[in-house]
Amino acid sequence: MMKRRYLVAIPALVVIAWVGIRGWPHAGGPLARPEANGLAIAEQAARREAANRLANMPPPALASTAVGKFSAETIHSVEDKLRRMVAVRGLITEERERRSLAQAILATVDGGELVREVLLDPALARNAFGSFQAEARFYAITVLDEAARQGDLDVVVDTASDLAAQLVAAGGDPDKGRSEDLTDIAVIIGANLGSQGLLDPGSQALAKIGYTPDLPAPVRRLYIDGLFQGVWKAEGLDSAQAMNRRLAAL
């Protein structure tokens, strides 16, 4: 899913910290658990690097008033966590930190609803996050992924369905950024439902996301690409290819 927006280089410092200390003596013995020591030092270096990146980011365009139903306090809290997700890009602590931050957003009053609306209302995203809106949309999908991990796949399915409907209503070639959003959301659905969950007639999963025979080809392709990636991730290439053949025939 990480294929655009706010790319930053992985610092050599973390790699050096991990490799260089593997053979250091330990106070408890000549070579007592050097890997554990190395990991701790690498994580410390990663935390310092993330803090440095965060400090050097352009200052947020803080909303001074509510945007839609969302208070300025909620927007500031969510933006701070999304910016911290950007700061750990490529670091050894990335996955753990992003999951923790996503969990914190979901625990914030209206936080989960705000990230959903960021994906469905471009004007709200711009008004709430200014020039950070593209990154906010991208990392909003990380929050949806965590919601699915916690068992709430319905919010992911509903967001996909609503976004697909908006792209269909707009007509023509779908907007590039929002197309990528839909594909990335479909990856989450494919990974969580798997091929059987998607294709089982009793599940109605495809109908729920709006994947119907009359779905326009450009939006249909976005779904196929995302679901393929998700099933490949969960079940392997053969299952993903078999599912794609069946989806194409529907």
Secondary structure, DSSP 4 states (H G I P E B T S, - for coil): ---SSS--PPPHHHHHHHHHTTT--BTTBTTSSHHHHHHHHHHHHHHHHHHHHHHHSPPP---SS-BTTB-HHHHHHHHHHHHHHHHTTTSTTHHHHHHHHHHHHHHSTTHHHHHHHHHH-HHHHHHHHGGGHHHHHHHHHHHHHHHHHTT-HHHHHHHHHHHHHHHHHH-SSPPHHHHHHHHHHHHHHHHHHHHHHHH-TTT-HHHHTT--TTS-HHHHHHHHHHHHHHHHHHH-HHHHHHHHHHHHH-
